[in-house]
């Protein structure tokens, strides 16, 4: 007896669409434009804390 089960094809993975991407802004050290999967874009400033030496980020606001 032959099986009548046919699997449902899965859509291709969209791993890149699920992540936040950051692109540097030319001419300004540490400033990035972050794009989220929802389409929202924000400016992020990345710097190193002078007291602790830890990497920090400061979200400056939306890029509308």
Backbone as a printed PyTorch tensor [residue, N CA C, xyz], in Angstrom:
tensor([[[ 0.8370, -1.1730,  0.0000],
         [ 0.0000,  0.0000,  0.0000],
         [ 0.8890,  1.2460,  0.0000]],

        [[ 0.6140,  2.1500, -0.8840],
         [ 1.4230,  3.3540, -1.0260],
         [ 0.8990,  4.4450, -0.0950]],

        [[ 1.8180,  5.1840,  0.5170],
         [ 1.4480,  6.2710,  1.4280],
         [ 0.9610,  7.4820,  0.6340]],

        [[-0.0830,  8.1260,  1.1360],
         [-0.6100,  9.3190,  0.4780],
         [-0.1090, 10.5870,  1.1390]],

        [[ 0.7810, 10.4460,  2.0880],
         [ 1.3200, 11.6000,  2.8120],
         [ 2.3040, 12.3440,  1.9170]],

        [[ 2.0980, 13.6390,  1.7600],
         [ 3.0630, 14.4560,  1.0320],
         [ 3.4760, 15.6140,  1.9360]],

        [[ 4.7630, 15.7510,  2.2060],
         [ 5.2120, 16.8100,  3.1110],
         [ 4.9820, 18.2020,  2.5100]],

        [[ 4.7130, 19.1540,  3.3860],
         [ 4.5300, 20.5380,  2.9630],
         [ 5.9030, 21.1700,  2.8020]],

        [[ 6.1920, 21.7530,  1.6530],
         [ 7.5170, 22.3620,  1.4730],
         [ 7.6900, 23.5760,  2.3940]],

        [[ 8.8600, 23.6880,  2.9920],
         [ 9.1680, 24.8010,  3.8830],
         [ 9.7100, 25.9770,  3.0890]],

        [[ 9.4030, 27.1960,  3.5250],
         [ 9.9680, 28.3620,  2.8400],
         [11.4700, 28.4420,  3.1050]],

        [[12.2210, 29.1110,  2.2430],
         [13.6670, 29.2260,  2.4670],
         [13.9570, 30.0170,  3.7390]],

        [[15.0400, 29.6890,  4.4410],
         [15.3600, 30.4000,  5.6820],
         [15.6750, 31.8600,  5.4210]],

        [[15.2510, 32.7280,  6.3370],
         [15.5040, 34.1580,  6.2160],
         [16.2910, 34.6290,  7.4250]],

        [[17.4240, 34.0300,  7.6640],
         [18.2300, 34.3630,  8.8380],
         [18.6970, 35.8110,  8.8220]],

        [[19.0330, 36.3170,  7.6580],
         [19.5300, 37.6950,  7.5820],
         [18.4310, 38.7030,  7.9060]],

        [[17.1900, 38.3650,  7.6340],
         [16.0950, 39.2970,  7.8780],
         [15.7260, 39.3610,  9.3600]],

        [[16.1880, 38.4120, 10.1500],
         [15.8450, 38.3820, 11.5670],
         [16.8470, 39.1150, 12.4370]],

        [[17.8820, 39.6420, 11.8450],
         [18.9390, 40.2750, 12.6250],
         [18.9830, 41.7710, 12.4130]],

        [[19.5550, 42.4130, 13.3740],
         [19.8310, 43.8490, 13.2690],
         [21.1210, 43.9950, 12.4760]],

        [[21.1330, 44.9100, 11.5250],
         [22.3630, 45.1680, 10.7750],
         [22.8280, 46.5840, 11.0760]],

        [[24.1290, 46.7540, 11.1310],
         [24.7130, 48.0610, 11.4190],
         [25.7050, 48.4300, 10.3370]],

        [[25.5910, 49.6650,  9.8590],
         [26.5170, 50.1770,  8.8490],
         [27.1620, 51.4500,  9.3880]],

        [[28.4730, 51.5640,  9.2550],
         [29.1460, 52.7720,  9.7530],
         [28.7880, 53.9940,  8.9180]],

        [[28.7520, 55.1340,  9.5890],
         [28.5210, 56.4100,  8.9240],
         [29.8970, 56.9910,  8.5770]],

        [[30.1060, 57.2930,  7.3130],
         [31.4070, 57.7820,  6.8530],
         [31.7310, 59.1290,  7.4770]],

        [[32.9610, 59.2660,  7.9210],
         [33.4440, 60.5370,  8.4370],
         [33.2670, 60.7410,  9.9260]],

        [[32.4970, 59.8820, 10.5950],
         [32.2770, 60.0300, 12.0340],
         [32.6410, 58.7170, 12.7090]],

        [[33.7200, 58.7100, 13.4440],
         [34.1910, 57.4960, 14.0960],
         [33.2040, 57.0510, 15.1710]],

        [[32.7890, 55.7960, 15.1010],
         [31.9280, 55.2160, 16.1210],
         [30.4390, 55.3750, 15.8810]],

        [[30.0330, 56.0580, 14.8280],
         [28.6070, 56.2600, 14.5630],
         [28.1250, 55.2520, 13.5280]],

        [[27.0210, 54.5740, 13.8440],
         [26.4710, 53.5350, 12.9850],
         [24.9910, 53.7820, 12.7580]],

        [[24.4930, 53.2950, 11.6220],
         [23.0700, 53.3040, 11.3320],
         [22.5960, 51.8650, 11.4480]],

        [[21.7420, 51.5940, 12.4440],
         [21.2260, 50.2420, 12.6740],
         [19.8750, 50.1060, 12.0070]],

        [[19.6790, 48.9950, 11.2830],
         [18.4060, 48.6930, 10.6470],
         [17.8650, 47.4130, 11.2570]],

        [[16.6370, 47.4660, 11.7490],
         [15.9920, 46.3290, 12.3930],
         [15.1080, 45.5950, 11.4030]],

        [[14.7410, 44.3410, 11.6850],
         [13.8860, 43.5800, 10.7650],
         [12.5480, 44.2610, 10.4760]],

        [[12.0570, 45.0750, 11.3930],
         [10.7920, 45.7680, 11.1930],
         [10.9240, 46.9250, 10.2000]],

        [[12.1620, 47.3100,  9.8630],
         [12.3980, 48.4180,  8.9620],
         [12.7950, 49.6910,  9.6850]],

        [[12.6800, 49.7110, 10.9990],
         [13.0510, 50.8900, 11.7770],
         [14.5610, 51.0810, 11.7080]],

        [[14.9930, 52.3390, 11.5950],
         [16.4180, 52.6560, 11.5570],
         [16.7420, 53.6200, 12.6860]],

        [[17.8570, 53.3700, 13.3680],
         [18.2950, 54.2370, 14.4630],
         [19.7910, 54.4780, 14.3550]],

        [[20.2210, 55.5990, 14.9350],
         [21.6430, 55.8980, 15.0130],
         [22.1800, 55.3630, 16.3330]],

        [[23.3460, 54.7130, 16.2670],
         [24.0010, 54.1660, 17.4570],
         [25.4330, 54.6700, 17.4810]],

        [[25.8590, 55.1640, 18.6270],
         [27.2410, 55.5990, 18.8090],
         [27.9480, 54.5840, 19.6890]],

        [[29.0090, 53.9790, 19.1820],
         [29.7790, 52.9750, 19.9310],
         [31.0870, 53.6100, 20.3930]],

        [[31.3880, 53.3970, 21.6660],
         [32.5960, 53.9850, 22.2310],
         [33.1300, 53.0860, 23.3410]],

        [[34.3030, 53.4230, 23.8360],
         [34.9160, 52.6890, 24.9400],
         [34.8920, 53.5860, 26.1730]],

        [[34.3640, 53.0600, 27.2650],
         [34.2610, 53.8140, 28.5160],
         [35.6630, 54.1410, 29.0180]],

        [[35.9860, 55.4180, 29.2460],
         [37.3450, 55.7810, 29.6560],
         [37.7020, 55.2970, 31.0640]],

        [[36.7210, 55.0690, 31.9150],
         [37.0110, 54.6280, 33.2800],
         [37.2050, 53.1190, 33.3860]],

        [[36.3290, 52.3460, 32.7550],
         [36.3840, 50.8870, 32.8850],
         [37.0250, 50.1970, 31.6850]],

        [[37.0750, 50.8780, 30.5470],
         [37.6320, 50.2720, 29.3460],
         [36.6490, 49.3690, 28.6120]],

        [[35.4200, 49.2890, 29.0940],
         [34.4100, 48.4500, 28.4530],
         [33.8320, 49.1230, 27.2140]],

        [[33.4190, 48.2920, 26.2660],
         [32.7480, 48.8070, 25.0770],
         [31.3130, 49.1640, 25.4580]],

        [[30.8670, 50.3240, 25.0150],
         [29.5250, 50.8060, 25.3190],
         [28.8540, 51.2770, 24.0380]],

        [[27.5330, 51.3790, 24.0780],
         [26.8130, 51.9410, 22.9500],
         [25.7340, 52.8800, 23.4690]],

        [[25.4740, 53.9070, 22.6990],
         [24.4870, 54.9100, 23.0310],
         [23.5590, 55.0600, 21.8280]],

        [[22.2730, 54.7690, 22.0410],
         [21.3080, 54.9350, 20.9630],
         [20.8760, 56.3900, 20.9370]],

        [[21.0910, 57.0330, 19.7970],
         [20.8350, 58.4650, 19.6860],
         [19.4170, 58.7930, 19.2390]],

        [[18.7730, 57.9030, 18.5290],
         [17.4050, 58.1550, 18.1110],
         [17.1150, 57.6000, 16.7340]],

        [[15.8760, 57.7530, 16.3390],
         [15.4160, 57.2390, 15.0570],
         [15.9600, 58.0420, 13.8870]],

        [[16.1170, 57.3670, 12.7790],
         [16.5900, 58.0130, 11.5560],
         [15.4170, 58.0870, 10.5830]],

        [[14.4640, 58.9240, 10.8870],
         [13.2710, 59.0520, 10.0300],
         [13.4340, 60.1220,  8.9970]]])
